[in-house]
Amino acid sequence: MTIAFAFAGRCSTEDQQDPVASRNWQLTRAQTLISPHGSIVAEYFDIGDSRSIPWRRRPQAAALLDALKSPDRGFDAVVIGEPQRAFYGNQFGLTFPVFTHYGVPLWVPEVGGPIDPESEAHDLVMSVFGGVSKGERTRIKIRVRTAMAAQARIEGRFLGGRPPYGYRLVDAGPHPNPAKAADGKRLHRLEPDPETALVVTRIFTEYLDGIGIFAIAQRLTADGIPCPSAHDPGRNRHRSGIAWSKSAVRTILTNPRYTGHEVWNKQRKEETLIDVEDVALGHHTKQTWNHKDAWVRSEEPTHPALITPDTFDHAQQRLASRGPASTGRQVRTQHPYAFKSLITHGTCGRRMQGNWVRDEAYYRCRFPAEYAIANTIDHPRSAYLREADLIDPLDTWLAGAFTPRRIEHSLTAIEEAQPQSHPQAEALRRALAECDHKLARHRAALEAGADPSLVASWSREVQAERLTAETRLKQLKGPTGPAQRMSRQEIRDLVDALGGLLNILRQADPADKAEVYRHLGLRLTYDHEKQEVLAESRPAPRVGVLFVSEGGLEPPRP
């Protein structure tokens, strides 16, 4: 009997590996194992997902697990070319029971065929490979971080990233690694920027002369000196750049690289559990600031200093003397906000900050208190919006926009409001759809009695075409590329899935509300003069105006 197999594989980050080459060698191992028994008729290959991510959070692996449930899945077994690429840590123990439950054998080269769910030896082998996979990732992380720490501390090497305000990058010769040098990679170092270096010196001088951070920002703006985001708008498209802010001045005052020493490891990627009650969901990664004791400083100066070490130390002493710890003030308690980072003040375009006043959540914009007032924006000293005045009308609209009597209108509006896709992206999506159609035809031919070897040859060609198109589409979209337009049915499915959720928003916790609003792509713009909030949801259209002028916009006076 000829067995129809589905191939499962994974390629890590695209900047470190060639997805096509990685797929080919994993597929070759899988075909070598199963060639006497059958052929591959389906493929599930993830690109760009770390091995530490559970199967349910990898797009193709999750699709494979969903396919196992269907009796019409089109394959009888699953083959993996490299278990260390597929399973990490205890993932095998969490995933293989699903295969066993649906009666789908899992073939692995390391056991010479299908895994026997009753075999202790097979279970031990796969558990070992999961441990080896986790250990390999950990060892690589340790080696890389140790090497980078040594390069920064001993060699003073610039290890990437944007140069601090006041410096610019210049060439420092070929890369010391011969292979990388042959590939054209070169080292870089910092040198003073003739346009901004003197501004950094001025900031430190004025601060140590007793001038406050906000006053420095005001002076710089009044003198027409561009702030860091205005000086380099190409890498600060998310910032307005209209004036100097207190945070920009403070960031400069706390950067030790102005003393001429290289500094590395100020931040780290920290993995935290998504749900402490369900460890199987894995972790999510976020950038976290390290304590200053963990920063790695070069032993010798590596670039021209803009200030002396003594100047920097005196600035830190003054900053520390003005902090909460030095005056006995207590750090404020953290409070949940339903619209955290979602409300923008229409006058200045800045996000409004959460502010807890007498046990109530408000959102405020204190643009004049944060940015230098020497600009042309007519802005009130403080603009406030009470959360309670916004939640009920917003939740009412969200729940009512998708009622049965309005569903067709809402679907049409959502469909028309989506951004236009790149022409090349549309062509690649059509190519992916055509590949899927061909694969379905090949599976039908195999079930009808066609030559398995011939069908396998056809399938390999189509899978290669599909992987190439998928890789190009991913590169075209990039981290900020255009989103794929949803079909009307996809929008309907999304709306149906959200319907029940929207109806219970009123009873939800503020932190849960914030998560729902973010997934809905909610954006709110507050006009303090009209006392109106414009609510938008992407891919949903603009929805109109919510009136919150019944009073209570300003916080209660003490």
Buried (B, 14 or more C-beta within 10 A) or exposed (E): EBBBBBBBBBBBEBEEBEBEEBBBEBBEBBBEBBEEBBBBBBBBBBBBBBBBBBBBBBEBBBEBBEBBEEEEBBBBBBBBBBBBBBBBBBBBBBBBEBBEEBEBBBBBBBBEBBBEBEEEEBBEBBBEBBBBBBEEBEEEEEEEBEEBBEBBBEBBBBBEEEBBBBBBBEEBEBBEEEEEBEEEEEBBBBBBBEEBBBBBBBBBBBBBEEBEBBBBBBBBBBEEBBBBBBBBEEEBEEBBBBBBBBEBBBEBBEBBBBBBBBBBBBEBEEEEEBEEEEEBBBBEEEEEEEEEEEBBBBEEEBBEBBBEBEBBEBBBEEBEEEEEEEEEEEEEEEBBBBBBEBBBBBBBBBBBBBBBBEEBBBBBBBBBEBBBBBBEBEBBEBBBBBBEBBBEBBBBBBBEBBEEEEBEEBBEBBBEBBEEBBEEBBBBBEBBEBBEEBBEEBBEBBEEEEEBEEBBEBBBEBBBBBBBBBBBBBEEBEEEBBEBBBEEEEBBEBBEEBBEBBBEBEEBEBEBBBBBBEEBEBBBBBBBEEBBBBBBBBBBBEBEEBEBEEEBBBBEEE
